[in-house]
């Protein structure tokens, strides 16, 4: 008789487990923010090596970013010049705060470039939102901080 009563208890427990699993599995996931297409372009008025830092992912928050900004800003040393631009496409959730590309001379003793020097362009969802130029470097960013 104990065996007979245990079977319905186990079966009832399994039904409850299946019901809870179905409710949890059916719950919608947290909505992810829409991603924006970000296109970086960097060029130079003459042949040179440019040191480029850029943002390819959204940091989780300001505290994480400020603790180690280089973790979220990779560097590339790139040969640039007329008709030799560097381009990169990334997807960011918050380009207003995180889209950024900066280019500069490879070292402090490298002479400045001829005008216009380095040039950069930042596009978000195929709209140019920032351009800059400079003989020692250029920064393209729309962040408010």
Secondary structure by P-SEA (a helix, b strand, c coil): caaaaaaaaaaaaaaaaaaaaaaaaacccccccbbbbbbbbbbbccccccbbbbbccccccaaaaaacccccbbbbbccccccbbbbbbbbbcccccccbbbbbcccccccccccccbbbbbbcccccccccccccccccccccc
